Amino acid sequence: MKKVSLFFVLLSLAFAGYAQNYEPIKNLLVLGQYKKAKEDLDKGMTNAKFAAKPEAYILKTLVYASLAGDETVKNTPEAKTLITEAEIAFGKYKEMQPDLSLVKDPVYQSAPINLYSSLFSVGYKDYNEKNWQHGFETFEKVVALSDMLIKEKLINVPVDTNSLLLAGITAESSNNRDAAAKYYSRLADIKVADREYENFYRFLVNYYFTKKDLASFEKYKALGKEVYPKSEFFNYDKVDFAVGLETELDKKIQAVEEIIATDPTNYKAALLLGGVIYDTLNSTEEGAVQPANAAELETKMVASLNKAAELDPKSEDPHVYLGGHYLNKAKMVNKQRSAHAAEMQARTKPGKPAAKEDIQKREDLDKLYAATMDLAIAPYEKAAAILGAKLATLNLRHKQQYKFIVSDLGEMYGFKKIMAKGKPAEAAKYAAEEKKWNDLYDSIH
């Protein structure tokens, strides 16, 4: 039989014992000898018995995370590699020991804490340098670690607000809006309050409105109002957001119509639907042109404003919109009348009668002008009646609006008086109306 050297037997037994002994490496960590601890750990991990237990991986997490945070190593490419390896090792540890019992060890509890600290530093650097996507990916890991540390009572705070806030900011800035809402909502739900935190409450309100989750929209609007009572933003309702968050007319209309579908008696929605269409059909922007579906839009606008007037009979606004729209249309026709009159005069020789076609067109434009103007009279008279009934309480702006409406009514009846030439009864009636509105105008102070 071949003899085996006693020396090699003793040596192999000693190495087998070392292979499962993690204490020397833990001691090196306690002494702050991180590089030496890494050397010994790396040697140990080459041994199957050493690497067979969960302890090997939480030890590796601790060694690598501690070295990554060392002043001589952090902020170097080596630190990034160490942090990545520490993450992988901690993932392996959690897989091998789901109850995380070793995390309670006085030395090993520093493993997730140091990993958290290293990742936080990396994420914060990304935040400062506006590397939003990588920062978001890092802070997702930071939040997961902090949640575990809190759950295992390794840190004595109820919520890691800094990590949640930075996770939310980097998520929002990298357009990971769902993740941003997840992190911001955790902060809002505990009503964290600071001057710079208002923006994430605003984000949540906008986010849930665009998601059409009106229950959450109302929840975070109320929380924002509670925490920031002086902010006007949280006074806006769902109708304001429906219009304010969209830039295209079709999308604005769709957003408001969706609200009306679920809340058909919403006066503000009906008025605003008519209002956004009014602004398009009566645009004052230079070079503005009527949309191709102007007639369809006008029908929708009129119906919506009439509905608003029905829902709130004491409001003058629907009538002001309608009267203003028809008066603007009449003014457009009047421009055509003036242009045609100038053209007709230019091509008619002195002492000669105008062409029959020109005379007919002039008469047609006169009738169209009168008919369009007539459409403005009824809503303006309703608006004037409502404003007149509360004249004593009108502010300066509304009083000025009242005067404009009364003045326009006087002018419109004056035109109708002229057009009633040869019809004494009609002319007298319109003259009386003209005087009534002109006298009223003079009495408004």
C-alpha positions in Angstrom: 0.0 0.0 0.0 1.2 3.5 -0.9 2.1 5.5 2.2 0.6 9.0 2.5 2.8 11.7 4.2 1.5 12.8 7.5 2.4 16.4 6.6 0.1 16.4 3.6 -2.7 14.8 5.6 -2.5 17.5 8.3 -2.2 20.2 5.6 -5.3 19.0 3.8 -7.3 18.9 7.1 -6.2 22.4 8.0 -7.3 23.7 4.6 -10.6 21.9 4.8 -11.2 23.6 8.2 -10.1 27.0 6.8 -12.3 26.5 3.8 -15.4 26.7 5.9 -14.1 29.3 8.4 -15.3 32.8 7.6 -14.2 34.4 10.9 -10.7 35.4 9.8 -12.1 37.4 6.9 -14.7 39.0 9.2 -12.0 40.0 11.6 -10.1 41.7 8.8 -13.2 43.7 8.0 -13.6 44.8 11.6 -10.0 46.0 11.4 -10.7 47.9 8.2 -8.4 45.7 6.1 -10.7 45.5 3.1 -8.2 44.7 0.4 -6.7 41.9 2.4 -10.2 40.6 3.2 -11.0 40.6 -0.5 -7.8 38.6 -1.3 -8.6 36.0 1.3 -12.3 35.9 0.3 -11.4 35.4 -3.4 -9.1 32.5 -2.5 -11.8 31.0 -0.3 -14.5 31.2 -3.0 -12.4 29.0 -5.3 -13.1 26.2 -2.8 -16.4 24.4 -3.3 -17.0 23.9 0.5 -16.3 27.6 1.3 -18.7 28.7 -1.4 -21.4 26.2 -0.6 -23.1 28.1 2.2 -25.2 31.3 2.2 -22.7 32.9 4.5 -20.1 33.0 1.8 -22.3 35.3 -0.3 -23.3 37.7 2.4 -19.6 37.8 3.4 -18.7 38.6 -0.2 -21.4 41.3 -0.3 -19.9 42.8 2.8 -16.3 42.7 1.6 -17.0 44.0 -1.9 -19.4 46.8 -0.7 -17.1 47.9 2.0 -14.1 48.1 -0.3 -16.2 50.0 -2.9 -16.9 52.6 -0.3 -13.2 52.9 0.8 -11.8 56.4 0.2 -9.0 55.0 -1.9 -11.3 53.1 -4.2 -14.7 54.9 -4.5 -15.2 57.0 -7.6 -13.0 54.7 -9.6 -13.8 52.1 -12.3 -12.9 49.4 -9.7 -15.6 50.6 -7.4 -18.3 50.1 -10.1 -17.1 46.5 -10.6 -17.1 45.9 -6.9 -20.6 47.2 -6.4 -21.9 45.1 -9.3 -20.3 42.0 -7.8 -21.7 42.8 -4.4 -25.2 43.1 -5.9 -24.8 39.7 -7.5 -23.5 38.2 -4.3 -26.4 39.6 -2.2 -28.9 38.3 -4.8 -27.3 34.8 -4.5 -27.4 35.1 -0.7 -31.2 35.9 -0.6 -31.8 33.1 -3.0 -30.0 30.6 -0.7 -31.4 32.0 2.6 -34.8 33.5 2.0 -35.4 34.2 5.7 -32.3 36.4 5.7 -31.4 35.3 9.2 -27.7 36.1 8.8 -28.6 39.7 8.1 -29.2 40.1 11.9 -25.6 39.2 12.6 -23.8 42.3 14.1 -21.1 42.1 11.4 -23.2 40.9 8.4 -25.9 43.5 8.9 -23.4 46.0 7.5 -23.5 44.1 4.2 -26.8 45.4 2.9 -26.2 48.7 4.6 -22.9 49.2 2.9 -24.3 48.1 -0.4 -27.1 50.6 0.0 -24.7 53.3 0.8 -22.5 52.5 -2.3 -25.5 52.4 -4.6 -26.9 55.6 -3.2 -23.6 57.4 -3.9 -23.6 56.1 -7.5 -27.3 57.1 -8.0 -26.7 60.5 -6.5 -23.8 61.2 -8.8 -26.0 60.3 -11.7 -28.7 62.6 -10.4 -26.2 65.5 -10.2 -24.9 64.8 -13.6 -28.4 64.3 -15.0 -27.7 60.7 -16.1 -31.4 60.1 -15.6 -31.9 56.6 -16.9 -28.9 55.0 -15.1 -29.8 57.0 -12.0 -33.3 55.7 -12.1 -32.1 52.1 -12.5 -29.8 52.6 -9.5 -32.3 54.2 -7.3 -34.8 51.4 -8.0 -32.2 49.1 -6.3 -31.6 51.6 -3.5 -35.3 51.7 -2.7 -35.6 47.9 -2.7 -32.6 47.7 -0.3 -34.0 50.4 2.0 -37.3 48.7 2.1 -35.6 45.5 3.2 -33.5 47.3 5.8 -36.6 48.9 7.3 -38.5 45.7 7.3 -35.6 43.8 9.0 -35.3 46.8 11.4 -31.7 47.4 10.5 -32.4 51.1 10.1 -34.7 52.9 12.5 -36.8 55.0 10.1 -40.4 54.4 9.0 -39.7 55.5 5.3 -36.6 56.4 3.4 -37.9 59.6 2.0 -34.6 60.7 0.3 -34.4 57.5 -1.7 -38.0 57.5 -2.7 -37.8 61.1 -3.8 -34.7 60.6 -5.9 -36.1 57.4 -7.4 -39.2 59.4 -8.3 -37.3 62.3 -9.8 -34.9 60.1 -11.9 -37.9 58.0 -13.0 -39.9 61.1 -14.1 -36.8 62.7 -15.8 -36.1 59.5 -17.7 -39.8 59.3 -18.8 -40.5 56.2 -16.6 -43.8 57.8 -15.5 -45.4 54.7 -14.0 -42.4 54.2 -11.8 -42.3 57.8 -10.8 -46.0 57.6 -9.8 -45.2 54.6 -7.7 -42.5 56.3 -5.7 -44.1 59.7 -5.5 -47.4 58.2 -4.3 -45.6 56.5 -1.4 -44.4 59.9 -0.3 -47.7 61.6 -0.8 -49.6 58.9 1.1 -47.7 59.8 4.2 -48.2 63.5 3.5 -44.5 64.5 3.4 -44.3 68.3 3.2 -41.5 70.5 2.1 -41.5 73.5 -0.2 -39.7 71.6 -3.0 -41.9 68.6 -2.7 -45.0 70.2 -4.2 -44.0 69.3 -7.7 -44.4 65.6 -7.1 -47.9 66.1 -5.8 -48.6 68.0 -9.0 -47.1 65.2 -11.0 -49.4 62.7 -9.4 -52.5 64.8 -10.1 -51.5 65.2 -13.8 -50.5 61.5 -14.0 -53.7 60.0 -12.7 -55.8 62.4 -14.8 -54.1 61.4 -18.0 -54.6 57.7 -16.9 -58.3 58.5 -16.5 -58.1 57.3 -12.9 -60.3 60.0 -11.5 -60.5 58.5 -8.0 -56.7 58.7 -7.7 -56.8 62.1 -9.4 -59.2 63.5 -6.7 -57.2 61.7 -3.9 -53.9 63.3 -4.7 -55.5 66.7 -5.6 -57.0 66.6 -2.1 -53.7 65.6 -0.5 -51.9 68.3 -2.3 -54.5 70.9 -1.2 -54.1 69.7 2.4 -50.3 69.9 2.4 -50.1 73.1 0.3 -53.3 75.0 1.1 -52.0 78.2 -0.5 -51.3 76.6 -3.9 -53.8 77.5 -6.6 -52.9 74.4 -8.6 -54.9 72.1 -6.4 -58.0 74.1 -6.8 -58.3 73.2 -10.4 -60.9 70.6 -11.2 -61.1 67.8 -13.7 -62.5 70.1 -16.4 -59.6 72.5 -16.1 -57.2 69.6 -16.5 -59.1 68.2 -19.5 -58.4 71.3 -21.4 -55.1 72.4 -19.8 -53.2 69.1 -20.5 -54.0 69.0 -24.2 -52.7 71.2 -26.9 -54.7 70.1 -30.0 -58.4 71.1 -30.4 -59.6 67.6 -31.2 -58.0 66.2 -28.1 -59.3 69.0 -25.9 -62.8 68.3 -27.2 -62.4 64.6 -26.7 -61.2 65.1 -23.1 -64.1 67.3 -22.1 -66.7 65.1 -23.9 -65.4 62.1 -21.9 -66.1 64.1 -18.7 -69.6 65.1 -19.9 -70.3 61.4 -20.7 -69.8 60.5 -17.1 -71.1 63.8 -15.7 -73.8 65.1 -18.0 -74.9 67.9 -15.6 -71.5 69.4 -15.3 -72.1 73.1 -16.2 -68.4 74.0 -16.3 -67.7 71.1 -18.8 -70.5 72.2 -21.1 -69.4 75.8 -21.0 -65.7 74.9 -21.5 -66.5 72.7 -24.5 -68.3 75.6 -26.1 -65.5 77.9 -25.1 -62.6 76.0 -26.6 -64.5 75.7 -29.9 -65.4 79.4 -29.7 -61.7 80.3 -29.4 -60.9 78.4 -32.5 -63.8 79.7 -34.7 -63.2 83.2 -33.5 -59.4 83.2 -33.3 -57.7 86.6 -33.1 -54.3 85.2 -34.1 -52.7 86.7 -37.2 -53.2 84.5 -40.2 -55.7 82.2 -38.5 -58.0 80.4 -40.9 -61.3 78.6 -40.2 -60.9 74.8 -39.8 -62.3 72.6 -42.6 -65.0 71.3 -40.2 -66.0 74.7 -39.0 -69.7 74.1 -39.6 -69.6 70.8 -37.6 -67.7 72.5 -34.8 -70.2 75.4 -34.8 -73.1 73.0 -34.4 -71.3 71.3 -31.5 -70.4 74.6 -29.9 -74.0 76.0 -30.1 -75.4 72.8 -28.6 -72.9 72.8 -25.7 -73.5 76.5 -24.9 -77.2 76.0 -25.0 -76.8 73.1 -22.6 -74.7 75.2 -20.3 -77.4 77.9 -20.3 -79.9 75.3 -19.4 -77.8 73.9 -16.5 -77.2 77.4 -15.0 -79.9 79.9 -16.0 -78.2 82.6 -13.8 -75.0 82.6 -15.8 -74.5 85.1 -18.6 -71.4 83.3 -20.0 -73.1 80.9 -22.4 -75.1 83.8 -23.9 -72.0 86.0 -24.2 -70.2 83.3 -26.1 -73.1 82.8 -28.5 -73.8 86.5 -29.0 -70.1 87.2 -29.6 -69.8 84.3 -32.1 -72.7 85.5 -34.2 -71.7 89.1 -34.0 -68.2 88.1 -35.2 -69.7 86.2 -38.1 -71.8 89.3 -39.0 -68.7 91.4 -38.9 -67.0 89.0 -41.4 -70.0 89.4 -43.7 -69.8 93.2 -43.3 -66.2 93.1 -44.5 -67.5 91.3 -47.6 -70.2 94.0 -48.0 -67.6 96.7 -47.8 -65.2 95.0 -50.3 -68.1 94.3 -52.7 -69.2 98.0 -52.5 -65.7 99.2 -53.3 -65.4 96.7 -56.2 -68.8 97.7 -57.6 -68.0 101.4 -57.5 -64.6 100.8 -59.2 -66.2 99.0 -62.2 -69.3 101.2 -62.5 -68.7 104.2 -64.9 -69.9 107.6 -63.7 -73.5 108.3 -64.5 -74.1 104.7 -65.4 -76.2 102.2 -63.3 -74.5 99.3 -61.5 -74.7 95.9 -63.1 -77.7 93.8 -62.1 -75.4 91.1 -60.9 -73.6 93.6 -58.6 -76.9 95.0 -57.2 -78.1 91.5 -56.6 -75.0 90.5 -54.8 -75.1 93.6 -52.7 -78.7 92.8 -51.6 -77.8 89.2 -50.9 -74.9 90.3 -48.6 -77.2 92.9 -46.9 -79.7 90.1 -46.1 -77.0 87.8 -45.0 -75.5 90.4 -42.7 -78.9 91.2 -41.2 -79.8 87.5 -40.7 -76.4 86.8 -39.1 -76.7 89.8 -36.8 -80.2 88.7 -35.8 -78.7 85.5 -34.4 -76.6 87.6 -32.0 -79.5 89.7 -30.7 -81.3 87.0 -28.7 -78.3 85.7 -26.7 -77.0 89.2 -26.1 -80.4 90.3 -24.8 -80.4 87.3 -22.4 -76.9 88.1 -21.3 -77.8 91.8 -20.8 -80.9 90.8 -18.7 -78.8 88.6 -16.4 -76.0 91.2 -16.0 -78.5 94.0 -15.5 -80.2 92.1 -12.7 -76.9 92.0 -10.7 -75.5 95.3 -11.8 -74.9 96.5 -8.3 -72.6 93.6 -7.5 -70.7 93.5 -10.9 -66.9 94.0 -10.7 -65.2 96.4 -13.1 -64.5 93.8 -15.8 -68.1 92.5 -15.9 -69.5 96.0 -15.8 -67.4 96.8 -18.9 -68.6 93.6 -20.5 -72.2 94.6 -19.8 -71.6 98.0 -21.4 -70.1 96.5 -24.6 -73.1 94.2 -25.0 -75.6 97.0 -24.5 -73.7 99.2 -27.0 -73.7 96.4 -29.5 -77.5 95.9 -29.1 -78.1 99.6 -29.7 -76.0 99.4 -32.9 -77.7 96.3 -34.2 -81.2 97.7 -33.7 -79.9 100.9 -35.4 -79.0 98.8 -38.4 -82.3 97.0 -38.4 -84.0 100.4 -38.3 -82.1 101.5 -41.5 -82.9 98.2 -43.2 -86.7 98.7 -42.4 -86.8 101.8 -44.7 -90.2 102.0 -46.3 -91.8 100.0 -43.5 -92.8 102.7 -41.0 -94.1 100.3 -38.3 -91.0 98.2 -38.3 -88.7 101.2 -38.4 -90.5 102.8 -35.4 -90.2 99.5 -33.4 -86.5 99.2 -34.1 -85.9 102.9 -33.4 -87.5 102.4 -30.0 -85.2 99.4 -29.3 -82.2 101.4 -30.4 -83.1 104.3 -28.0 -83.7 101.9 -25.2 -80.3 100.3 -25.4 -78.5 103.6 -26.0 -80.2 105.2 -23.0 -79.3 102.1 -20.9 -75.7 102.4 -22.0 -75.6 106.1 -20.9 -77.0 105.1 -17.5 -74.4 102.5 -16.6 -71.6 104.0 -14.4 
